[in-house]
Amino acid sequence: MNPVRVGVFGLLGSGNLGNDGSLEAVLGYLRAEHPEAVVDALCGGPEVVTARYAIPATRLHWYRGEYRTASRAGAVAGKALGKLVDAFRTAAWVRRHDVVIVPGMGVLEATLPLRPWGFPYALFLLCASGRLARTPVALLGVGAGPIQNRPTRALVRWSARLASYRSYRDAQSRDAMREMGVDTERDEVHPDLAFSLPTLPSSAPSGPPGPVCVGVMDFHGGNDDRDRAEEIHRRYLDGTTRFVRALVEDGRPVRLITGDACDAPVVAAILDAVDSPLVTAAQAASLADLMKETAAADAVVATRYHNLVCALKVGTPTLALSYAAKSDALMAEMGLGAYCHPAREVDPDRLLDQFRALEKRAAELRRTLAERNAVAARRLGDQFTALTTALFPTAGHDHGARKVLP
């Protein structure tokens, strides 16, 4: 009996801790439920994935300058050739597997700037290759959202249609795909995969007011905000900086956290503007590190989606600087829907009022989060059971049986 060959796919190992946390959750599931599986990755940062997770990994794009702006003829030609080469590379990689899993991530959304011929094209190649090779491709616990750009929308729609299995991290993601013309009748909704990661819960603070984690982001608006991206960024940075300064003036220690390597300049700008020993920056390399940081805080105010997931999972009262509907949905699901503030229009005075209101209800909110986390754990158990039923039939490991698509 040959071991099942599982491929994982995505912008993994590229500096985004949320993406890597989703991978870690899926690897934990595979090692617990399918220890015989042979796993490798097609991803953005293969060296990081291999070093951190001990699985073989292949670079997602043949052209190494894929995510750099192409201004010269040679770079443009390199990108164009890369698209053709990637079609063959992706198809060959998919054919070597019995199952391919895209673990979490917002692969069906455009809440941050992206070009259609970048990751949306790569995802389409994956799903089309899976259909042609009769290798099931699972979009597992992914995020989706309305997309205005027509080429991006078309690539995302066809990727979803060609996938063999789909589940979403919130109901609005499923609704968005339905509105794009995807039949979602059999698609399920489960909590974000990161809620399955192990962690120690935070403890209720005692004594005087303690530290506050402030999660920051290199935020320039969404895919439809390119014309005013710098204005949005300046407003976000100014409002967040003024909020941090207000916390420091109240004598509160502030711990700055991030979720992507690109957020470092925002941290540096705040540290420079608020020159105080009360403000420090965390050096988190994983979601586990972020959970430790948020568990040690009295409260969290954060922008990135997976900063919120980490804080909510450990049970720390949290306020969202929301940049997309997915953040609002997550906060509502966890019982903190009243504590959202728009990242595009940060009003430091109103944010401070919301923060103080959050802290007044801290004990109650910790109890609410404990209850909601227990529910999330049960629902994710159902998610992994459904995935096993769909992709890992109990009648042995016959490759042909696994590759029968609906």
Buried (B, 14 or more C-beta within 10 A) or exposed (E): EEEBBBBBBBBBBBBBBBBBBBBBBBBBBBEEEBEEBBBBBBBBBBEBBBEBBEBEBBBBBBBEEBBEEBEEEEBEEBBEEBBEEBBEBBBEBBEEBBBBBBBBBBBBBBBBBBBBBBBBBBBBBBBBBBBEBBBBBBBBBBBBBBBEBEEBBBBBBBBBBBBBBBBBBBEBBBBBBBEBEBEBEEBBBBBBBBBBBEBEBBEEBEEEBEBBBBBBBBBBBBBBBEEEBEEBBEBBBBBBBBBBBBBBEEEBBBBBBBBBEEBBEBBEBBBEBBEBEBBEBBEBEBBBBBBBBBBBBBBBBBBBBBBBBBBBBBBBBBBBBBBBBBBBBBBEBBBBEEBBBBBBEBBBEBBBEBBEEBBEBBEEBBEBBEEBBEEBEEBBEEBBEBBBEBBBEEEEBEBEEBBEEE
